[in-house]
Amino acid sequence: MYQERIYRERIRSEKLYRETIVVDETDLLVVTSHPFVEKDLVEKYRRIISDYIVRRPEFTGLVPIQQDEFAPGIIQHMIEASSKAGVGPMATVAGAISHYVGQSIDYNQEIMIENGGDIYLKSYEDKVIGIYAGDSLFSNRVGVKVKSEDTPIGICTSAGKVGHSLSFGNTDAVMVISEDTLLADAMATSIGNLVKTKGDIKAGLEFGKSVLGVVGIVIIIDDELGAYGDLELVQVDEG
Protein backbone atom coordinates (compact mmCIF):
# COMPACT_ATOMS: atom_id res chain seq x y z
CA MET A 1 0.00 0.00 0.00
CA TYR A 2 1.34 3.46 -0.90
CA GLN A 3 2.05 5.75 2.05
CA GLU A 4 2.43 9.47 1.44
CA ARG A 5 5.84 10.76 2.54
CA ILE A 6 4.54 13.74 4.54
CA TYR A 7 7.96 14.35 6.13
CA ARG A 8 9.32 15.33 2.71
CA GLU A 9 7.54 18.65 3.03
CA ARG A 10 10.19 19.58 5.60
CA ILE A 11 13.13 18.99 3.25
CA ARG A 12 14.43 22.37 2.19
CA SER A 13 15.96 22.49 -1.28
CA GLU A 14 15.21 25.92 -2.72
CA LYS A 15 18.54 26.18 -4.56
CA LEU A 16 18.53 22.60 -5.82
CA TYR A 17 16.58 20.54 -8.33
CA ARG A 18 13.99 18.30 -6.70
CA GLU A 19 12.17 15.38 -8.29
CA THR A 20 10.11 12.42 -7.13
CA ILE A 21 10.58 9.11 -8.95
CA VAL A 22 8.03 6.35 -8.35
CA VAL A 23 8.54 2.88 -9.82
CA ASP A 24 6.15 0.30 -8.34
CA GLU A 25 7.01 0.12 -4.59
CA THR A 26 10.07 2.35 -4.95
CA ASP A 27 9.44 6.03 -4.17
CA LEU A 28 12.56 8.21 -4.40
CA LEU A 29 13.03 11.86 -3.65
CA VAL A 30 16.02 13.04 -5.68
CA VAL A 31 17.59 16.39 -4.76
CA THR A 32 20.55 17.49 -6.90
CA SER A 33 22.37 20.61 -8.02
CA HIS A 34 21.94 19.59 -11.67
CA PRO A 35 18.78 18.18 -13.32
CA PHE A 36 18.35 14.45 -12.69
CA VAL A 37 18.25 12.73 -16.08
CA GLU A 38 19.32 9.19 -15.15
CA LYS A 39 15.80 8.00 -14.24
CA ASP A 40 16.39 4.63 -15.88
CA LEU A 41 18.84 3.80 -13.06
CA VAL A 42 15.93 3.19 -10.69
CA GLU A 43 14.38 0.63 -13.03
CA LYS A 44 17.81 -0.90 -13.70
CA TYR A 45 18.54 -1.69 -10.07
CA ARG A 46 14.97 -2.76 -9.32
CA ARG A 47 15.14 -5.17 -12.25
CA ILE A 48 18.42 -6.68 -11.04
CA ILE A 49 16.91 -7.33 -7.62
CA SER A 50 13.62 -8.67 -9.01
CA ASP A 51 15.40 -11.03 -11.39
CA TYR A 52 17.58 -12.36 -8.59
CA ILE A 53 14.56 -13.03 -6.36
CA VAL A 54 13.11 -15.24 -9.10
CA ARG A 55 16.37 -17.21 -9.19
CA ARG A 56 16.76 -17.38 -5.42
CA PRO A 57 13.49 -16.96 -3.46
CA GLU A 58 15.25 -17.17 -0.06
CA PHE A 59 16.60 -13.69 -0.85
CA THR A 60 13.27 -12.34 0.49
CA GLY A 61 13.55 -14.16 3.82
CA LEU A 62 14.14 -12.55 7.21
CA VAL A 63 17.50 -14.18 7.96
CA PRO A 64 20.96 -13.84 6.37
CA ILE A 65 21.79 -16.03 3.39
CA GLN A 66 25.01 -17.39 1.94
CA GLN A 67 27.01 -15.10 -0.33
CA ASP A 68 26.82 -15.66 -4.10
CA GLU A 69 30.09 -14.81 -5.83
CA PHE A 70 28.39 -14.92 -9.23
CA ALA A 71 25.61 -12.46 -8.35
CA PRO A 72 25.57 -8.82 -9.55
CA GLY A 73 27.46 -6.36 -7.35
CA ILE A 74 24.37 -4.82 -5.75
CA ILE A 75 23.13 -8.29 -4.77
CA GLN A 76 26.45 -9.27 -3.21
CA HIS A 77 26.48 -5.97 -1.34
CA MET A 78 22.95 -6.56 0.00
CA ILE A 79 23.88 -10.07 1.18
CA GLU A 80 27.06 -8.83 2.86
CA ALA A 81 25.45 -5.88 4.65
CA SER A 82 22.43 -7.86 5.85
CA SER A 83 24.66 -10.67 7.13
CA LYS A 84 26.60 -8.21 9.31
CA ALA A 85 23.31 -7.02 10.79
CA GLY A 86 21.75 -10.47 11.19
CA VAL A 87 18.73 -9.78 8.97
CA GLY A 88 17.51 -10.83 5.53
CA PRO A 89 18.89 -9.14 2.37
CA MET A 90 15.67 -7.27 1.58
CA ALA A 91 16.15 -5.27 4.79
CA THR A 92 18.72 -3.34 2.75
CA VAL A 93 16.65 -2.76 -0.39
CA ALA A 94 15.68 0.88 0.18
CA GLY A 95 19.21 1.82 1.15
CA ALA A 96 20.57 -0.15 -1.78
CA ILE A 97 18.50 1.74 -4.34
CA SER A 98 19.43 5.08 -2.75
CA HIS A 99 23.12 4.17 -2.58
CA TYR A 100 23.53 2.79 -6.07
CA VAL A 101 21.49 5.47 -7.80
CA GLY A 102 23.40 8.12 -5.84
CA GLN A 103 26.80 6.69 -6.66
CA SER A 104 25.90 6.21 -10.31
CA ILE A 105 25.21 9.93 -10.76
CA ASP A 106 27.78 11.10 -8.26
CA TYR A 107 29.63 13.55 -10.45
CA ASN A 108 30.67 16.93 -9.10
CA GLN A 109 27.43 18.05 -7.48
CA GLU A 110 25.25 18.05 -4.41
CA ILE A 111 23.07 14.98 -4.21
CA MET A 112 20.54 13.46 -1.84
CA ILE A 113 18.58 10.33 -2.63
CA GLU A 114 15.84 9.60 -0.09
CA ASN A 115 13.90 6.34 -0.23
CA GLY A 116 11.39 5.76 2.55
CA GLY A 117 13.56 7.42 5.18
CA ASP A 118 16.83 5.95 3.90
CA ILE A 119 19.23 8.57 2.58
CA TYR A 120 22.37 8.64 0.47
CA LEU A 121 23.92 12.08 0.90
CA LYS A 122 26.79 13.90 -0.75
CA SER A 123 27.08 17.56 0.13
CA TYR A 124 29.53 20.44 0.02
CA GLU A 125 27.76 22.10 2.94
CA ASP A 126 26.94 20.82 6.42
CA LYS A 127 23.38 19.49 6.62
CA VAL A 128 20.93 18.84 9.44
CA ILE A 129 18.92 15.65 9.04
CA GLY A 130 15.77 15.85 11.14
CA ILE A 131 14.34 12.75 12.75
CA TYR A 132 10.67 11.96 12.23
CA ALA A 133 9.58 9.84 15.21
CA GLY A 134 5.82 9.65 15.04
CA ASP A 135 4.09 10.88 18.19
CA SER A 136 7.28 11.11 20.26
CA LEU A 137 8.03 14.53 21.72
CA PHE A 138 11.37 14.37 19.86
CA SER A 139 9.70 14.03 16.46
CA ASN A 140 10.77 16.79 14.05
CA ARG A 141 12.42 18.59 16.98
CA VAL A 142 15.80 16.90 17.04
CA GLY A 143 18.20 16.18 14.21
CA VAL A 144 21.76 15.14 13.44
CA LYS A 145 24.25 17.57 11.92
CA VAL A 146 26.20 15.90 9.11
CA LYS A 147 29.50 17.54 8.20
CA SER A 148 30.20 17.92 4.50
CA GLU A 149 33.63 16.30 4.84
CA ASP A 150 31.96 13.14 6.16
CA THR A 151 29.93 12.68 2.98
CA PRO A 152 29.09 10.70 0.94
CA ILE A 153 27.33 8.87 3.74
CA GLY A 154 24.23 6.81 4.43
CA ILE A 155 21.62 7.88 6.98
CA CYS A 156 18.82 5.36 7.44
CA THR A 157 15.81 5.32 9.74
CA SER A 158 13.45 2.53 10.77
CA ALA A 159 10.57 2.42 13.23
CA GLY A 160 8.29 -0.08 14.87
CA LYS A 161 5.39 2.31 15.43
CA VAL A 162 5.34 4.36 12.22
CA GLY A 163 6.05 3.89 8.53
CA HIS A 164 5.94 0.95 6.17
CA SER A 165 9.05 -0.89 7.37
CA LEU A 166 8.72 -4.40 8.80
CA SER A 167 9.87 -4.26 12.42
CA PHE A 168 9.45 -6.57 15.41
CA GLY A 169 10.33 -3.79 17.85
CA ASN A 170 8.47 -0.84 19.29
CA THR A 171 10.62 2.20 18.55
CA ASP A 172 9.45 5.57 17.33
CA ALA A 173 12.70 5.85 15.36
CA VAL A 174 16.08 4.19 14.97
CA MET A 175 18.56 6.19 12.90
CA VAL A 176 21.87 4.61 11.87
CA ILE A 177 24.70 6.40 10.09
CA SER A 178 27.38 4.62 8.06
CA GLU A 179 29.52 5.23 5.00
CA ASP A 180 27.75 2.13 3.69
CA THR A 181 24.10 3.06 3.15
CA LEU A 182 23.12 -0.61 2.90
CA LEU A 183 24.70 -1.38 6.27
CA ALA A 184 22.95 1.64 7.78
CA ASP A 185 19.62 0.36 6.45
CA ALA A 186 20.17 -3.20 7.67
CA MET A 187 21.34 -2.06 11.11
CA ALA A 188 18.39 0.32 11.54
CA THR A 189 16.12 -2.68 10.97
CA SER A 190 18.14 -5.00 13.19
CA ILE A 191 18.40 -2.57 16.11
CA GLY A 192 14.73 -1.70 15.69
CA ASN A 193 13.84 -5.39 16.00
CA LEU A 194 15.84 -5.64 19.22
CA VAL A 195 14.44 -2.59 21.00
CA LYS A 196 10.94 -3.23 22.35
CA THR A 197 10.95 -1.06 25.50
CA LYS A 198 12.87 1.92 26.87
CA GLY A 199 14.95 -0.56 28.85
CA ASP A 200 16.27 -2.03 25.60
CA ILE A 201 17.82 1.22 24.36
CA LYS A 202 21.21 0.50 25.94
CA ALA A 203 21.32 -3.02 24.48
CA GLY A 204 20.43 -1.63 21.07
CA LEU A 205 23.26 0.89 21.22
CA GLU A 206 25.74 -1.75 22.41
CA PHE A 207 24.79 -4.06 19.56
CA GLY A 208 25.16 -1.26 17.02
CA LYS A 209 28.57 -0.30 18.43
CA SER A 210 29.78 -3.87 17.92
CA VAL A 211 29.29 -3.81 14.13
CA LEU A 212 32.23 -2.43 12.16
CA GLY A 213 31.15 0.39 9.88
CA VAL A 214 28.44 1.88 12.09
CA VAL A 215 29.49 5.43 12.99
CA GLY A 216 26.36 6.74 14.69
CA ILE A 217 23.04 5.63 16.19
CA VAL A 218 19.98 7.41 17.58
CA ILE A 219 17.15 5.43 19.23
CA ILE A 220 13.89 7.08 20.24
CA ILE A 221 11.04 5.54 22.24
CA ASP A 222 8.33 7.84 23.60
CA ASP A 223 10.11 10.42 25.79
CA GLU A 224 13.54 8.76 25.85
CA LEU A 225 16.43 9.11 23.41
CA GLY A 226 19.72 7.21 23.33
CA ALA A 227 22.67 7.95 21.05
CA TYR A 228 26.09 6.59 20.16
CA GLY A 229 28.95 7.86 18.04
CA ASP A 230 30.57 11.11 17.05
CA LEU A 231 27.18 12.79 16.59
CA GLU A 232 26.12 16.39 16.94
CA LEU A 233 22.46 16.38 17.95
CA VAL A 234 20.77 19.69 17.24
CA GLN A 235 17.39 21.27 17.76
CA VAL A 236 15.34 21.42 14.59
CA ASP A 237 13.20 24.40 13.68
CA GLU A 238 9.57 23.24 13.68
CA GLY A 239 8.64 25.76 11.00
C-alpha positions as CSV (number, residue, x, y, z in Angstrom):
1,M,0.0,0.0,0.0
2,Y,1.3,3.5,-0.9
3,Q,2.0,5.7,2.0
4,E,2.4,9.5,1.4
5,R,5.8,10.8,2.5
6,I,4.5,13.7,4.5
7,Y,8.0,14.3,6.1
8,R,9.3,15.3,2.7
9,E,7.5,18.6,3.0
10,R,10.2,19.6,5.6
11,I,13.1,19.0,3.3
12,R,14.4,22.4,2.2
13,S,16.0,22.5,-1.3
14,E,15.2,25.9,-2.7
15,K,18.5,26.2,-4.6
16,L,18.5,22.6,-5.8
17,Y,16.6,20.5,-8.3
18,R,14.0,18.3,-6.7
19,E,12.2,15.4,-8.3
20,T,10.1,12.4,-7.1
21,I,10.6,9.1,-9.0
22,V,8.0,6.3,-8.3
23,V,8.5,2.9,-9.8
24,D,6.2,0.3,-8.3
25,E,7.0,0.1,-4.6
26,T,10.1,2.4,-4.9
27,D,9.4,6.0,-4.2
28,L,12.6,8.2,-4.4
29,L,13.0,11.9,-3.7
30,V,16.0,13.0,-5.7
31,V,17.6,16.4,-4.8
32,T,20.6,17.5,-6.9
33,S,22.4,20.6,-8.0
34,H,21.9,19.6,-11.7
35,P,18.8,18.2,-13.3
36,F,18.3,14.5,-12.7
37,V,18.2,12.7,-16.1
38,E,19.3,9.2,-15.1
39,K,15.8,8.0,-14.2
40,D,16.4,4.6,-15.9
41,L,18.8,3.8,-13.1
42,V,15.9,3.2,-10.7
43,E,14.4,0.6,-13.0
44,K,17.8,-0.9,-13.7
45,Y,18.5,-1.7,-10.1
46,R,15.0,-2.8,-9.3
47,R,15.1,-5.2,-12.2
48,I,18.4,-6.7,-11.0
49,I,16.9,-7.3,-7.6
50,S,13.6,-8.7,-9.0
51,D,15.4,-11.0,-11.4
52,Y,17.6,-12.4,-8.6
53,I,14.6,-13.0,-6.4
54,V,13.1,-15.2,-9.1
55,R,16.4,-17.2,-9.2
56,R,16.8,-17.4,-5.4
57,P,13.5,-17.0,-3.5
58,E,15.2,-17.2,-0.1
59,F,16.6,-13.7,-0.9
60,T,13.3,-12.3,0.5
61,G,13.6,-14.2,3.8
62,L,14.1,-12.6,7.2
63,V,17.5,-14.2,8.0
64,P,21.0,-13.8,6.4
65,I,21.8,-16.0,3.4
66,Q,25.0,-17.4,1.9
67,Q,27.0,-15.1,-0.3
68,D,26.8,-15.7,-4.1
69,E,30.1,-14.8,-5.8
70,F,28.4,-14.9,-9.2
71,A,25.6,-12.5,-8.3
72,P,25.6,-8.8,-9.5
73,G,27.5,-6.4,-7.4
74,I,24.4,-4.8,-5.8
75,I,23.1,-8.3,-4.8
76,Q,26.5,-9.3,-3.2
77,H,26.5,-6.0,-1.3
78,M,23.0,-6.6,0.0
79,I,23.9,-10.1,1.2
80,E,27.1,-8.8,2.9
81,A,25.5,-5.9,4.7
82,S,22.4,-7.9,5.9
83,S,24.7,-10.7,7.1
84,K,26.6,-8.2,9.3
85,A,23.3,-7.0,10.8
86,G,21.8,-10.5,11.2
87,V,18.7,-9.8,9.0
88,G,17.5,-10.8,5.5
89,P,18.9,-9.1,2.4
90,M,15.7,-7.3,1.6
91,A,16.1,-5.3,4.8
92,T,18.7,-3.3,2.7
93,V,16.7,-2.8,-0.4
94,A,15.7,0.9,0.2
95,G,19.2,1.8,1.1
96,A,20.6,-0.2,-1.8
97,I,18.5,1.7,-4.3
98,S,19.4,5.1,-2.7
99,H,23.1,4.2,-2.6
100,Y,23.5,2.8,-6.1
101,V,21.5,5.5,-7.8
102,G,23.4,8.1,-5.8
103,Q,26.8,6.7,-6.7
104,S,25.9,6.2,-10.3
105,I,25.2,9.9,-10.8
106,D,27.8,11.1,-8.3
107,Y,29.6,13.6,-10.4
108,N,30.7,16.9,-9.1
109,Q,27.4,18.1,-7.5
110,E,25.2,18.0,-4.4
111,I,23.1,15.0,-4.2
112,M,20.5,13.5,-1.8
113,I,18.6,10.3,-2.6
114,E,15.8,9.6,-0.1
115,N,13.9,6.3,-0.2
116,G,11.4,5.8,2.5
117,G,13.6,7.4,5.2
118,D,16.8,5.9,3.9
119,I,19.2,8.6,2.6
120,Y,22.4,8.6,0.5
121,L,23.9,12.1,0.9
122,K,26.8,13.9,-0.8
123,S,27.1,17.6,0.1
124,Y,29.5,20.4,0.0
125,E,27.8,22.1,2.9
126,D,26.9,20.8,6.4
127,K,23.4,19.5,6.6
128,V,20.9,18.8,9.4
129,I,18.9,15.6,9.0
130,G,15.8,15.9,11.1
131,I,14.3,12.7,12.8
132,Y,10.7,12.0,12.2
133,A,9.6,9.8,15.2
134,G,5.8,9.6,15.0
135,D,4.1,10.9,18.2
136,S,7.3,11.1,20.3
137,L,8.0,14.5,21.7
138,F,11.4,14.4,19.9
139,S,9.7,14.0,16.5
140,N,10.8,16.8,14.1
141,R,12.4,18.6,17.0
142,V,15.8,16.9,17.0
143,G,18.2,16.2,14.2
144,V,21.8,15.1,13.4
145,K,24.2,17.6,11.9
146,V,26.2,15.9,9.1
147,K,29.5,17.5,8.2
148,S,30.2,17.9,4.5
149,E,33.6,16.3,4.8
150,D,32.0,13.1,6.2
151,T,29.9,12.7,3.0
152,P,29.1,10.7,0.9
153,I,27.3,8.9,3.7
154,G,24.2,6.8,4.4
155,I,21.6,7.9,7.0
156,C,18.8,5.4,7.4
157,T,15.8,5.3,9.7
158,S,13.4,2.5,10.8
159,A,10.6,2.4,13.2
160,G,8.3,-0.1,14.9
161,K,5.4,2.3,15.4
162,V,5.3,4.4,12.2
163,G,6.0,3.9,8.5
164,H,5.9,1.0,6.2
165,S,9.1,-0.9,7.4
166,L,8.7,-4.4,8.8
167,S,9.9,-4.3,12.4
168,F,9.5,-6.6,15.4
169,G,10.3,-3.8,17.9
170,N,8.5,-0.8,19.3
171,T,10.6,2.2,18.5
172,D,9.5,5.6,17.3
173,A,12.7,5.8,15.4
174,V,16.1,4.2,15.0
175,M,18.6,6.2,12.9
176,V,21.9,4.6,11.9
177,I,24.7,6.4,10.1
178,S,27.4,4.6,8.1
179,E,29.5,5.2,5.0
180,D,27.8,2.1,3.7
181,T,24.1,3.1,3.1
182,L,23.1,-0.6,2.9
183,L,24.7,-1.4,6.3
184,A,23.0,1.6,7.8
185,D,19.6,0.4,6.5
186,A,20.2,-3.2,7.7
187,M,21.3,-2.1,11.1
188,A,18.4,0.3,11.5
189,T,16.1,-2.7,11.0
190,S,18.1,-5.0,13.2
191,I,18.4,-2.6,16.1
192,G,14.7,-1.7,15.7
193,N,13.8,-5.4,16.0
194,L,15.8,-5.6,19.2
195,V,14.4,-2.6,21.0
196,K,10.9,-3.2,22.3
197,T,11.0,-1.1,25.5
198,K,12.9,1.9,26.9
199,G,14.9,-0.6,28.9
200,D,16.3,-2.0,25.6
201,I,17.8,1.2,24.4
202,K,21.2,0.5,25.9
203,A,21.3,-3.0,24.5
204,G,20.4,-1.6,21.1
205,L,23.3,0.9,21.2
206,E,25.7,-1.7,22.4
207,F,24.8,-4.1,19.6
208,G,25.2,-1.3,17.0
209,K,28.6,-0.3,18.4
210,S,29.8,-3.9,17.9
211,V,29.3,-3.8,14.1
212,L,32.2,-2.4,12.2
213,G,31.1,0.4,9.9
214,V,28.4,1.9,12.1
215,V,29.5,5.4,13.0
216,G,26.4,6.7,14.7
217,I,23.0,5.6,16.2
218,V,20.0,7.4,17.6
219,I,17.2,5.4,19.2
220,I,13.9,7.1,20.2
221,I,11.0,5.5,22.2
222,D,8.3,7.8,23.6
223,D,10.1,10.4,25.8
224,E,13.5,8.8,25.8
225,L,16.4,9.1,23.4
226,G,19.7,7.2,23.3
227,A,22.7,7.9,21.0
228,Y,26.1,6.6,20.2
229,G,29.0,7.9,18.0
230,D,30.6,11.1,17.0
231,L,27.2,12.8,16.6
232,E,26.1,16.4,16.9
233,L,22.5,16.4,17.9
234,V,20.8,19.7,17.2
235,Q,17.4,21.3,17.8
236,V,15.3,21.4,14.6
237,D,13.2,24.4,13.7
238,E,9.6,23.2,13.7
239,G,8.6,25.8,11.0
